[in-house]
Amino acid sequence: MPITVGAIRKRRADKRKRELNLKNKTAFKSAVTLMRKKPTPTNLKKVFSLVDRAAKKHTIHQNRASRLKSRLSKLLSTNKKK
């Protein structure tokens, strides 16, 4: 158990941040899986927005966001070639 007042406050803040990070992470992960199953431009737009939001809030790293966006957009372009 935290002893100092600052540690108690930090624990409360960490709990709130953990809930928000988890919410952002599950939202973008489900969107990514949907995009991998059904690559459509509307799904791609939704994924881009959720991934950018997660990266902006430091839930995921910016490089991971870029990598995901690149790979998912490749799925869409290969889908058009078929």
N, C-alpha and C positions, 0 to 999 in steps of 0.2 A: 504494500500500500504506500502511496506517496505521502510524504510527511509535510513538506513545505507547501505554502499556499500556491506558489508558482507551479509546482509540480502537479497539484490538484487541477489547476486551471489548464495546464498543458494536456493533461489526460482527457479533460472534457473536450477540448478543442480537437485533439487527435481522434476522438470518437466521432465527432461530427464530420471531420474531414474524411475519415475512413468510409463512412456511410455514403458521402457524396462521390468519392472516388469509385466505390463499388458500383454505384448506380450508373455512373458514366461508363465504366468499363464493361458492364453487362450489356448496356445499350449498344455500344459500338461493336462488341463481339457478336451479338445476335444479328446486327445489320451485316456484318462481314460474312457470316455463315449464310445468310439469305442471299447475298450477292454472289457467293460462290455457287449456290444451287441454281439461282435464276439471274444470270447476268443481264440486266436491263439498264438503260440510261437513268431511269428514275431511281432504281436501287443504288446505282453508282453515286448519284447526286446526294442521296440520303447518307450513304456511307461516308462520303467526303466531308459532309457537314459534321457528322458525329465524331469522326476521327480527328478532324481539325479542332473541334471543341475539347476533346480529351487531351490533345497535345497542348492546347492553349492553357488548360487548367493543370498541366503537369501530371496528369494521370498516367500518360504514356510519354515516351521520349519522342522528340520531334523527328528523329531519324526513322523511328519505327513507323510513325504516321506516314512519312514520305514513302517508305518501302511498301507499306500496305496499299497506299493509293496507287503506286506504280503497278504493283502486281494485279490489283483488281481492274485497273483500266486496261491492262493487257488482256485480261479475260474477255472484256467487252470487244476489243478489236479482233481477237481470234474468233469470237462468236460471229462477227459480221463476215469474216472470210469464208466460213463454211457454207 
